[in-house]
Amino acid sequence: MGTLGLRALALAAALGLAAGSAKADSIKIGVLGDQSNVAADAGGLGAVFAAKLAAEDFGGKAAGMPIEFVSADFLTKPDNAVQIAHRWFESENVDAIADLPYSSAGLAVEQIAAADKKVVLIGGAATSDITSKSCNLYTTQWSDDTYSLASATGQAAVTAGGKKWFFLTADYALGDAIQRDATTFITKAGGTVIGSVRHPLDTRDFSSFLLQAQGSGANVIGLASVGANTIAEVKQASEFGITQGGQKLAGFLVFITDINSMGLQAAQHLYNTEGFYWDQNDQARAFSKRFYKEIGRMPTKEQAATYASVMHYLKAIQAAGSKDGTVVSRKMHEMPVDYFGRKGSIRVDGRVLYDLTLYEVKTPAESKYPWDYYKTVRDIPADKAFRPLADGGCPLAQK
């Protein structure tokens, strides 16, 4: 087991957060994520640690009930996520599931939660479909989503002169959603998508895909991918001289750990939209420095979302005096959200609303200290960042 796993277990032991069967008078939270594949750095054991840190900050109990945790790696397979969620809810007395990267897994698990009347706190899955026709009372989406990311990044790039786009799209639900939503905003802003190519999730060699993009005549290459895929695409694009030749790269779901892996030389000038950056304000810095002390790197927005969602869930239990899924879910929707110093709220469709910021990755010369990677382009108010409620098709919005 690695250092991160040992630290997470040590924290659990210190808090008395057992991983066994929950008692009737305890709260049991399952952290379900990717601990070994392309999104492991963005969430992984860091998300487990963030969830447990929220419980520690809350005092280890809510409404007089001790807090317990289980965690699992669903190995990027939605079927595994479904099986684990069923087992946790039906056999292991889990009250809520947090993290959940990968849109296909998030969409599947939210349906299980609705049937079992259990809480799901999505900190990783980014498809805006989660709060669309699949919405339910029990699922809240804390991650920024494909609509908001596409709106900010797509329109900014077109405004800066990126009129012709070619997409490198990961062949699964998230990639589809990113390209779909981005195309809408690119077109609205006066740009066009002249082509795209799909690649498997486990691709490591992007040379043939990048050469297609390079030869397309596009002046912006959109990266509809995540994690190790995006890192490899940016690094290989730099190696092939694509960005040096004048074509721009636009990342839609990029994490600070990705920038760290790419290096500023390769990632400089990349646009990136986020609701959390470790250096955005004093509250974010305080959390991030504690996280860094234990984990050895700054938290990603997925790990921050997991912390914020678990904290809000525990506050709702405390306020309601109950861990019943229906009661707590309603209370969560009623209560204001504190998103690391940014005021937020939860809409009827489960979309957590907070301001976003469009960042540009700094050049090596602009970076003044470790993890000093972003400069602000503009802030985007919550009511402009996320899809209007009326446009999502959530049945709850029509009641």
CORTA-V443065 format. One record per residue. N is the residue number from 1. PHI is phi in whole degrees, -180 to 180 (* if undefined). Layout:
# CORTA-V443065
n/phi
N/PHI
N/PHI
This chain:
# CORTA-V443065
n/phi
1/*
2/-76
3/-60
4/-62
5/-65
6/-65
7/-65
8/-63
9/-66
10/-64
11/-64
12/-59
13/-65
14/-63
15/-88
16/72
17/-93
18/-70
19/-106
20/-88
21/-69
22/-73
23/-84
24/-63
25/-102
26/-124
27/-107
28/-120
29/-115
30/-102
31/-104
32/-112
33/-154
34/-108
35/-108
36/-145
37/-125
38/-65
39/-107
40/-65
41/-69
42/-71
43/-126
44/53
45/-68
46/-64
47/-69
48/-61
49/-61
50/-62
51/-63
52/-71
53/-65
54/-62
55/-64
56/-62
57/-65
58/-80
59/109
60/82
61/-142
62/-140
63/52
64/80
65/-103
66/-68
67/-107
68/-121
69/-134
70/-128
71/-144
72/-156
73/-105
74/-92
75/59
76/65
77/-105
78/-55
79/-61
80/-65
81/-61
82/-63
83/-63
84/-65
85/-61
86/-58
87/-64
88/-61
89/-71
90/-94
91/-120
92/-115
93/59
94/-75
95/-93
96/-152
97/-118
98/-119
99/82
100/58
101/-74
102/72
103/-64
104/-62
105/-69
106/-61
107/-64
108/-71
109/-70
110/-65
111/-72
112/-64
113/-61
114/-63
115/-67
116/-94
117/57
118/-117
119/-91
120/-124
121/-115
122/-84
123/-108
124/-119
125/-60
126/-111
127/-64
128/-72
129/-66
130/-61
131/-104
132/-99
133/-67
134/-88
135/-61
136/-155
137/-62
138/-91
139/-110
140/-121
141/-107
142/-95
143/-70
144/-64
145/-117
146/-62
147/-64
148/-68
149/-66
150/-67
151/-62
152/-69
153/-73
154/-62
155/-68
156/-64
157/-67
158/-65
159/-60
160/-81
161/113
162/-84
163/-85
164/-114
165/-119
166/-133
167/-106
168/-102
169/-119
170/-66
171/-85
172/-161
173/-57
174/-65
175/-58
176/-59
177/-67
178/-62
179/-64
180/-60
181/-68
182/-64
183/-59
184/-58
185/-78
186/-62
187/-64
188/-60
189/-83
190/102
191/-98
192/-138
193/-101
194/-96
195/175
196/-161
197/-141
198/-102
199/-135
200/-64
201/-63
202/-92
203/-64
204/-119
205/-105
206/-102
207/-57
208/-67
209/-69
210/-67
211/-66
212/-62
213/-65
214/-63
215/-86
216/-77
217/89
218/-73
219/-101
220/-134
221/-106
222/-87
223/-103
224/-91
225/-153
226/-152
227/62
228/-60
229/-62
230/-64
231/-58
232/-64
233/-62
234/-67
235/-62
236/-72
237/-62
238/-67
239/-63
240/-82
241/76
242/-67
243/-71
244/-66
245/-82
246/110
247/-78
248/-99
249/-109
250/-125
251/-96
252/-103
253/-130
254/-118
255/-112
256/-63
257/-67
258/-64
259/-61
260/-61
261/-73
262/-68
263/86
264/-66
265/-61
266/-84
267/-92
268/-53
269/77
270/-67
271/-81
272/-153
273/-106
274/-145
275/-98
276/-142
277/-137
278/-56
279/-106
280/-77
281/-165
282/-64
283/-66
284/-65
285/-65
286/-63
287/-62
288/-67
289/-68
290/-67
291/-61
292/-61
293/-59
294/-91
295/-97
296/90
297/-154
298/-73
299/-72
300/-85
301/-66
302/-67
303/-68
304/-65
305/-64
306/-65
307/-59
308/-64
309/-70
310/-66
311/-61
312/-66
313/-59
314/-67
315/-61
316/-68
317/-61
318/-60
319/-69
320/-83
321/70
322/-156
323/-107
324/-55
325/-58
326/-70
327/-63
328/-68
329/-62
330/-64
331/-66
332/-59
333/-69
334/-78
335/-84
336/-68
337/-105
338/-106
339/-105
340/54
341/88
342/-100
343/-71
344/-143
345/-155
346/-115
347/-80
348/-60
349/-84
350/92
351/-73
352/-83
353/-105
354/-160
355/-70
356/-112
357/-134
358/-89
359/-112
360/-119
361/-69
362/-71
363/-79
364/-55
365/-70
366/-79
367/-77
368/-107
369/-157
370/-55
371/67
372/-88
373/-112
374/-118
375/-124
376/-74
377/-94
378/-166
379/-89
380/-124
381/-60
382/-54
383/-72
384/-101
385/-77
386/-103
387/-58
388/-58
389/-55
390/-66
391/-91
392/-88
393/79
394/-71
395/-59
396/-66
397/-76
398/-100
399/-90
